[in-house]
Amino acid sequence: MTEVKKSFPIKGMHCASCVRVTERALKKTLGVKDAVVNLATTKATVTYDEENCTPEQLAESVSKTGYTLDLEEKNEELRDEEKKKELADLKVKVIASLTSGALLLWGSFPGLMNTAPAILQNPFTQLMLALPIQFWAGLEFYKATIPALKHRTANMDTLVALGTTVAFAYSVFVSFFPEVVMDLGLEHMPYFDVSVIVIGLILLGRYFEAQAKSGTSQAIKKLIGLQAKTARIVQNDTEIDLPIEQVKIGDIVRVRPGEKIPVDGLVMDGESSIDQSVVTGESIPVDLGKGDAVIGATINKSGTFTYRATKVGSDTIHAHNIKLVQQAQRTNAPIQKL
């Protein structure tokens, strides 16, 4: 049995119910030992047996719940571009929804409609304003609702789709058959503004949520960006610049003033003041000399010195800090499990 633990992006999740349904589907998949779905990162961390389960089977289980588990390997830049495009599309839908909602409110709300142009008070004009918002801007609610109903589950999208559809359908009926409504003793009043404004406000909330998630991802990228890209290795009195990934334990590294320290190690020769604020938060540089430990990603402020690498790659203190932040993002709080 070969157990592996992998993280997969999941598209379409917007609420705690989405997380619960997706997590339950993954855990029911044959070969899965554990699955944790995090709404903040929209990722699923799955521990499974490679002999009995494949990523394709995980994707199939998730797709049955109405969501998408992304198996395609993409670099961070490509993912960022996709997120930017999604955010831009969402912004357009928010603006269109709230603009239409404001016009509909002006033309139908008691006390305001008396000041509105006659064309905005016309129920068929209101229908034309509401139609694209209901089935274009609100399309994602229907896309998530239909699979959920097939599997006899409900989520926030189900509630939004049901509520706005009822308001929209009633308003259409009132617009085309006002006599029937009046014969029943009901007020001849369409509610297009209700469905449109609800959709607009929900999408606005999702826009702010997407921006917040993007900000969190950017914070981690900035943390990763603090690492040095290359290291100056001393070999037989000759200096060679190597990518940081090629530095090995025991290599002799030379650092000049103003440069970042590539990896963790022990000073062999020279003295300097080191800015360790990126690791410790301490703004005052620390004086170090022979035998003292230096930490990767910190900045050499003054002297030139050489040191021997003791920790490289994912074993450095800075790499561990990045892992802790990423793990904190992926892990659900105990209250969420409750």
Contacts in CASP RR format, 6 or more apart in sequence:
PFRMAT RR
TARGET T0000
AUTHOR 0000-0000-0000
METHOD contacts of the structure
MODEL  1
MTEVKKSFPIKGMHCASCVRVTERALKKTLGVKDAVVNLATTKATVTYDE
ENCTPEQLAESVSKTGYTLDLEEKNEELRDEEKKKELADLKVKVIASLTS
GALLLWGSFPGLMNTAPAILQNPFTQLMLALPIQFWAGLEFYKATIPALK
HRTANMDTLVALGTTVAFAYSVFVSFFPEVVMDLGLEHMPYFDVSVIVIG
LILLGRYFEAQAKSGTSQAIKKLIGLQAKTARIVQNDTEIDLPIEQVKIG
DIVRVRPGEKIPVDGLVMDGESSIDQSVVTGESIPVDLGKGDAVIGATIN
KSGTFTYRATKVGSDTIHAHNIKLVQQAQRTNAPIQKL
1 49 0 8 1.000
1 51 0 8 1.000
2 49 0 8 1.000
2 50 0 8 1.000
2 51 0 8 1.000
3 33 0 8 1.000
3 47 0 8 1.000
3 48 0 8 1.000
3 49 0 8 1.000
3 50 0 8 1.000
4 47 0 8 1.000
4 48 0 8 1.000
4 50 0 8 1.000
5 45 0 8 1.000
5 46 0 8 1.000
5 47 0 8 1.000
6 45 0 8 1.000
6 46 0 8 1.000
6 48 0 8 1.000
6 55 0 8 1.000
7 43 0 8 1.000
7 44 0 8 1.000
7 45 0 8 1.000
7 46 0 8 1.000
7 330 0 8 1.000
8 43 0 8 1.000
8 44 0 8 1.000
8 46 0 8 1.000
8 55 0 8 1.000
8 58 0 8 1.000
8 59 0 8 1.000
8 69 0 8 1.000
8 70 0 8 1.000
8 71 0 8 1.000
9 42 0 8 1.000
9 43 0 8 1.000
9 69 0 8 1.000
9 70 0 8 1.000
9 79 0 8 1.000
10 22 0 8 1.000
10 37 0 8 1.000
10 42 0 8 1.000
10 43 0 8 1.000
10 44 0 8 1.000
10 62 0 8 1.000
10 67 0 8 1.000
10 68 0 8 1.000
10 69 0 8 1.000
10 70 0 8 1.000
11 42 0 8 1.000
11 67 0 8 1.000
11 68 0 8 1.000
11 70 0 8 1.000
12 18 0 8 1.000
12 42 0 8 1.000
12 66 0 8 1.000
12 67 0 8 1.000
12 68 0 8 1.000
12 140 0 8 1.000
12 144 0 8 1.000
13 19 0 8 1.000
13 22 0 8 1.000
13 37 0 8 1.000
13 39 0 8 1.000
13 42 0 8 1.000
13 67 0 8 1.000
14 144 0 8 1.000
14 155 0 8 1.000
14 156 0 8 1.000
14 157 0 8 1.000
14 206 0 8 1.000
14 209 0 8 1.000
15 39 0 8 1.000
15 155 0 8 1.000
15 156 0 8 1.000
15 157 0 8 1.000
16 39 0 8 1.000
16 336 0 8 1.000
17 153 0 8 1.000
17 154 0 8 1.000
17 155 0 8 1.000
17 156 0 8 1.000
18 39 0 8 1.000
18 67 0 8 1.000
18 144 0 8 1.000
18 155 0 8 1.000
18 156 0 8 1.000
18 157 0 8 1.000
19 37 0 8 1.000
19 38 0 8 1.000
19 39 0 8 1.000
19 336 0 8 1.000
21 65 0 8 1.000
21 67 0 8 1.000
21 148 0 8 1.000
21 151 0 8 1.000
21 153 0 8 1.000
21 155 0 8 1.000
22 37 0 8 1.000
22 44 0 8 1.000
22 62 0 8 1.000
22 65 0 8 1.000
22 67 0 8 1.000
23 35 0 8 1.000
23 36 0 8 1.000
23 37 0 8 1.000
23 44 0 8 1.000
25 61 0 8 1.000
25 62 0 8 1.000
25 64 0 8 1.000
25 65 0 8 1.000
26 32 0 8 1.000
26 35 0 8 1.000
26 37 0 8 1.000
26 44 0 8 1.000
26 46 0 8 1.000
26 58 0 8 1.000
26 61 0 8 1.000
26 62 0 8 1.000
27 34 0 8 1.000
27 35 0 8 1.000
28 61 0 8 1.000
29 48 0 8 1.000
29 53 0 8 1.000
29 57 0 8 1.000
29 58 0 8 1.000
29 61 0 8 1.000
30 52 0 8 1.000
30 53 0 8 1.000
30 57 0 8 1.000
31 48 0 8 1.000
31 49 0 8 1.000
31 52 0 8 1.000
31 53 0 8 1.000
32 46 0 8 1.000
32 47 0 8 1.000
32 48 0 8 1.000
32 49 0 8 1.000
32 53 0 8 1.000
32 58 0 8 1.000
33 47 0 8 1.000
33 48 0 8 1.000
33 49 0 8 1.000
34 46 0 8 1.000
34 47 0 8 1.000
35 44 0 8 1.000
35 45 0 8 1.000
35 46 0 8 1.000
35 47 0 8 1.000
36 44 0 8 1.000
36 45 0 8 1.000
36 46 0 8 1.000
36 330 0 8 1.000
36 331 0 8 1.000
36 332 0 8 1.000
37 43 0 8 1.000
37 44 0 8 1.000
37 45 0 8 1.000
37 332 0 8 1.000
38 44 0 8 1.000
38 45 0 8 1.000
38 329 0 8 1.000
38 330 0 8 1.000
38 331 0 8 1.000
38 332 0 8 1.000
40 213 0 8 1.000
40 216 0 8 1.000
40 329 0 8 1.000
41 213 0 8 1.000
41 216 0 8 1.000
41 329 0 8 1.000
41 330 0 8 1.000
42 213 0 8 1.000
43 330 0 8 1.000
44 58 0 8 1.000
44 62 0 8 1.000
44 69 0 8 1.000
45 330 0 8 1.000
46 58 0 8 1.000
48 58 0 8 1.000
55 69 0 8 1.000
55 71 0 8 1.000
56 71 0 8 1.000
58 69 0 8 1.000
59 68 0 8 1.000
59 69 0 8 1.000
59 71 0 8 1.000
62 68 0 8 1.000
62 69 0 8 1.000
63 69 0 8 1.000
64 147 0 8 1.000
64 151 0 8 1.000
65 147 0 8 1.000
65 148 0 8 1.000
65 151 0 8 1.000
65 153 0 8 1.000
66 143 0 8 1.000
66 144 0 8 1.000
66 147 0 8 1.000
66 148 0 8 1.000
67 144 0 8 1.000
74 82 0 8 1.000
76 221 0 8 1.000
83 210 0 8 1.000
83 214 0 8 1.000
86 210 0 8 1.000
87 207 0 8 1.000
87 210 0 8 1.000
87 211 0 8 1.000
87 214 0 8 1.000
90 203 0 8 1.000
90 206 0 8 1.000
90 207 0 8 1.000
90 210 0 8 1.000
91 207 0 8 1.000
93 136 0 8 1.000
93 137 0 8 1.000
93 138 0 8 1.000
93 200 0 8 1.000
93 203 0 8 1.000
94 200 0 8 1.000
94 203 0 8 1.000
94 204 0 8 1.000
94 207 0 8 1.000
96 132 0 8 1.000
96 133 0 8 1.000
96 137 0 8 1.000
97 133 0 8 1.000
97 137 0 8 1.000
97 196 0 8 1.000
97 197 0 8 1.000
97 199 0 8 1.000
97 200 0 8 1.000
97 203 0 8 1.000
97 204 0 8 1.000
98 197 0 8 1.000
98 200 0 8 1.000
98 201 0 8 1.000
98 204 0 8 1.000
100 129 0 8 1.000
100 130 0 8 1.000
100 132 0 8 1.000
100 133 0 8 1.000
100 196 0 8 1.000
101 129 0 8 1.000
101 133 0 8 1.000
101 193 0 8 1.000
101 196 0 8 1.000
101 197 0 8 1.000
101 200 0 8 1.000
103 120 0 8 1.000
103 129 0 8 1.000
104 120 0 8 1.000
104 126 0 8 1.000
104 129 0 8 1.000
104 130 0 8 1.000
104 192 0 8 1.000
104 193 0 8 1.000
104 196 0 8 1.000
104 197 0 8 1.000
105 112 0 8 1.000
105 193 0 8 1.000
105 197 0 8 1.000
106 112 0 8 1.000
106 113 0 8 1.000
106 115 0 8 1.000
106 116 0 8 1.000
106 120 0 8 1.000
107 113 0 8 1.000
107 116 0 8 1.000
107 120 0 8 1.000
107 121 0 8 1.000
107 126 0 8 1.000
107 193 0 8 1.000
108 121 0 8 1.000
108 126 0 8 1.000
108 189 0 8 1.000
108 190 0 8 1.000
108 191 0 8 1.000
108 192 0 8 1.000
108 193 0 8 1.000
109 193 0 8 1.000
113 120 0 8 1.000
113 121 0 8 1.000
119 125 0 8 1.000
120 126 0 8 1.000
123 171 0 8 1.000
123 174 0 8 1.000
123 175 0 8 1.000
123 190 0 8 1.000
123 192 0 8 1.000
124 175 0 8 1.000
126 171 0 8 1.000
126 175 0 8 1.000
126 190 0 8 1.000
126 192 0 8 1.000
126 193 0 8 1.000
127 171 0 8 1.000
127 172 0 8 1.000
127 175 0 8 1.000
127 190 0 8 1.000
127 192 0 8 1.000
129 192 0 8 1.000
129 196 0 8 1.000
130 168 0 8 1.000
130 171 0 8 1.000
130 192 0 8 1.000
130 193 0 8 1.000
130 195 0 8 1.000
130 196 0 8 1.000
133 195 0 8 1.000
133 196 0 8 1.000
133 199 0 8 1.000
133 200 0 8 1.000
134 164 0 8 1.000
134 165 0 8 1.000
134 168 0 8 1.000
134 195 0 8 1.000
134 196 0 8 1.000
134 199 0 8 1.000
135 142 0 8 1.000
137 199 0 8 1.000
137 200 0 8 1.000
137 203 0 8 1.000
138 161 0 8 1.000
138 164 0 8 1.000
138 199 0 8 1.000
138 203 0 8 1.000
140 157 0 8 1.000
141 157 0 8 1.000
141 160 0 8 1.000
141 161 0 8 1.000
141 164 0 8 1.000
141 199 0 8 1.000
141 202 0 8 1.000
142 161 0 8 1.000
144 155 0 8 1.000
144 157 0 8 1.000
144 158 0 8 1.000
144 161 0 8 1.000
145 155 0 8 1.000
145 157 0 8 1.000
145 158 0 8 1.000
145 161 0 8 1.000
145 162 0 8 1.000
148 154 0 8 1.000
148 155 0 8 1.000
148 157 0 8 1.000
148 158 0 8 1.000
149 158 0 8 1.000
160 198 0 8 1.000
160 199 0 8 1.000
160 202 0 8 1.000
163 195 0 8 1.000
163 198 0 8 1.000
164 194 0 8 1.000
164 195 0 8 1.000
164 198 0 8 1.000
164 199 0 8 1.000
165 195 0 8 1.000
167 191 0 8 1.000
167 192 0 8 1.000
167 194 0 8 1.000
167 195 0 8 1.000
167 198 0 8 1.000
168 191 0 8 1.000
168 192 0 8 1.000
168 195 0 8 1.000
170 190 0 8 1.000
170 191 0 8 1.000
171 190 0 8 1.000
171 191 0 8 1.000
171 192 0 8 1.000
171 195 0 8 1.000
172 190 0 8 1.000
173 180 0 8 1.000
173 181 0 8 1.000
174 181 0 8 1.000
174 188 0 8 1.000
174 189 0 8 1.000
174 190 0 8 1.000
175 190 0 8 1.000
178 188 0 8 1.000
181 187 0 8 1.000
181 188 0 8 1.000
182 188 0 8 1.000
216 329 0 8 1.000
219 325 0 8 1.000
220 322 0 8 1.000
220 325 0 8 1.000
220 326 0 8 1.000
220 329 0 8 1.000
223 321 0 8 1.000
223 322 0 8 1.000
223 325 0 8 1.000
224 322 0 8 1.000
226 260 0 8 1.000
226 278 0 8 1.000
226 297 0 8 1.000
226 318 0 8 1.000
227 244 0 8 1.000
227 260 0 8 1.000
227 262 0 8 1.000
227 296 0 8 1.000
227 297 0 8 1.000
227 318 0 8 1.000
228 244 0 8 1.000
228 259 0 8 1.000
228 260 0 8 1.000
228 261 0 8 1.000
228 262 0 8 1.000
228 296 0 8 1.000
228 297 0 8 1.000
229 243 0 8 1.000
229 244 0 8 1.000
230 241 0 8 1.000
230 242 0 8 1.000
230 243 0 8 1.000
230 244 0 8 1.000
230 262 0 8 1.000
231 241 0 8 1.000
231 242 0 8 1.000
231 243 0 8 1.000
231 244 0 8 1.000
231 247 0 8 1.000
231 251 0 8 1.000
231 253 0 8 1.000
231 262 0 8 1.000
231 263 0 8 1.000
232 239 0 8 1.000
232 240 0 8 1.000
232 241 0 8 1.000
232 253 0 8 1.000
232 254 0 8 1.000
232 255 0 8 1.000
232 256 0 8 1.000
233 239 0 8 1.000
233 240 0 8 1.000
233 241 0 8 1.000
233 242 0 8 1.000
233 247 0 8 1.000
233 251 0 8 1.000
233 252 0 8 1.000
233 253 0 8 1.000
233 254 0 8 1.000
234 240 0 8 1.000
234 252 0 8 1.000
234 253 0 8 1.000
234 254 0 8 1.000
234 306 0 8 1.000
235 252 0 8 1.000
239 254 0 8 1.000
244 262 0 8 1.000
244 263 0 8 1.000
244 313 0 8 1.000
245 313 0 8 1.000
247 253 0 8 1.000
247 262 0 8 1.000
247 263 0 8 1.000
247 309 0 8 1.000
247 312 0 8 1.000
247 313 0 8 1.000
248 309 0 8 1.000
248 312 0 8 1.000
249 309 0 8 1.000
249 310 0 8 1.000
249 311 0 8 1.000
249 312 0 8 1.000
250 308 0 8 1.000
250 309 0 8 1.000
250 310 0 8 1.000
251 308 0 8 1.000
251 309 0 8 1.000
252 268 0 8 1.000
252 306 0 8 1.000
252 307 0 8 1.000
252 308 0 8 1.000
252 309 0 8 1.000
253 261 0 8 1.000
253 262 0 8 1.000
253 263 0 8 1.000
253 265 0 8 1.000
253 306 0 8 1.000
253 307 0 8 1.000
253 308 0 8 1.000
253 309 0 8 1.000
254 304 0 8 1.000
254 305 0 8 1.000
254 306 0 8 1.000
255 261 0 8 1.000
255 262 0 8 1.000
255 272 0 8 1.000
255 300 0 8 1.000
255 304 0 8 1.000
255 305 0 8 1.000
255 306 0 8 1.000
255 307 0 8 1.000
256 300 0 8 1.000
256 303 0 8 1.000
256 304 0 8 1.000
257 272 0 8 1.000
257 300 0 8 1.000
257 301 0 8 1.000
257 302 0 8 1.000
257 303 0 8 1.000
257 304 0 8 1.000
258 299 0 8 1.000
258 300 0 8 1.000
258 301 0 8 1.000
259 299 0 8 1.000
259 300 0 8 1.000
260 296 0 8 1.000
260 297 0 8 1.000
260 298 0 8 1.000
260 299 0 8 1.000
260 300 0 8 1.000
261 274 0 8 1.000
261 294 0 8 1.000
261 295 0 8 1.000
261 296 0 8 1.000
261 297 0 8 1.000
261 298 0 8 1.000
261 299 0 8 1.000
261 300 0 8 1.000
261 307 0 8 1.000
262 296 0 8 1.000
262 309 0 8 1.000
263 296 0 8 1.000
263 309 0 8 1.000
263 311 0 8 1.000
263 312 0 8 1.000
263 313 0 8 1.000
263 316 0 8 1.000
264 293 0 8 1.000
264 294 0 8 1.000
264 295 0 8 1.000
264 296 0 8 1.000
264 309 0 8 1.000
264 310 0 8 1.000
264 311 0 8 1.000
264 312 0 8 1.000
264 315 0 8 1.000
264 316 0 8 1.000
264 317 0 8 1.000
265 293 0 8 1.000
265 294 0 8 1.000
265 307 0 8 1.000
265 308 0 8 1.000
265 309 0 8 1.000
265 310 0 8 1.000
265 311 0 8 1.000
266 291 0 8 1.000
266 292 0 8 1.000
266 293 0 8 1.000
266 294 0 8 1.000
266 307 0 8 1.000
266 308 0 8 1.000
266 310 0 8 1.000
267 288 0 8 1.000
267 289 0 8 1.000
267 290 0 8 1.000
267 291 0 8 1.000
267 292 0 8 1.000
267 293 0 8 1.000
267 294 0 8 1.000
267 305 0 8 1.000
267 306 0 8 1.000
267 307 0 8 1.000
268 290 0 8 1.000
268 291 0 8 1.000
268 305 0 8 1.000
268 306 0 8 1.000
268 307 0 8 1.000
268 308 0 8 1.000
269 290 0 8 1.000
269 305 0 8 1.000
269 306 0 8 1.000
270 289 0 8 1.000
270 290 0 8 1.000
270 303 0 8 1.000
270 304 0 8 1.000
270 305 0 8 1.000
270 306 0 8 1.000
271 287 0 8 1.000
271 288 0 8 1.000
271 289 0 8 1.000
271 290 0 8 1.000
271 303 0 8 1.000
271 305 0 8 1.000
272 287 0 8 1.000
272 288 0 8 1.000
272 289 0 8 1.000
272 300 0 8 1.000
272 301 0 8 1.000
272 302 0 8 1.000
272 303 0 8 1.000
272 304 0 8 1.000
272 305 0 8 1.000
273 285 0 8 1.000
273 286 0 8 1.000
273 287 0 8 1.000
273 288 0 8 1.000
273 300 0 8 1.000
273 301 0 8 1.000
273 302 0 8 1.000
273 303 0 8 1.000
274 285 0 8 1.000
274 286 0 8 1.000
274 287 0 8 1.000
274 288 0 8 1.000
274 294 0 8 1.000
274 295 0 8 1.000
274 298 0 8 1.000
274 299 0 8 1.000
274 300 0 8 1.000
274 301 0 8 1.000
275 285 0 8 1.000
275 298 0 8 1.000
275 299 0 8 1.000
275 300 0 8 1.000
275 301 0 8 1.000
276 282 0 8 1.000
276 285 0 8 1.000
276 286 0 8 1.000
276 295 0 8 1.000
276 298 0 8 1.000
277 283 0 8 1.000
278 297 0 8 1.000
278 298 0 8 1.000
278 299 0 8 1.000
278 318 0 8 1.000
279 295 0 8 1.000
279 296 0 8 1.000
279 297 0 8 1.000
279 298 0 8 1.000
279 317 0 8 1.000
279 318 0 8 1.000
279 321 0 8 1.000
285 301 0 8 1.000
285 302 0 8 1.000
288 294 0 8 1.000
288 305 0 8 1.000
289 305 0 8 1.000
293 310 0 8 1.000
294 307 0 8 1.000
295 316 0 8 1.000
295 317 0 8 1.000
295 318 0 8 1.000
296 316 0 8 1.000
296 317 0 8 1.000
296 318 0 8 1.000
297 316 0 8 1.000
297 318 0 8 1.000
311 317 0 8 1.000
313 319 0 8 1.000
314 320 0 8 1.000
314 323 0 8 1.000
END
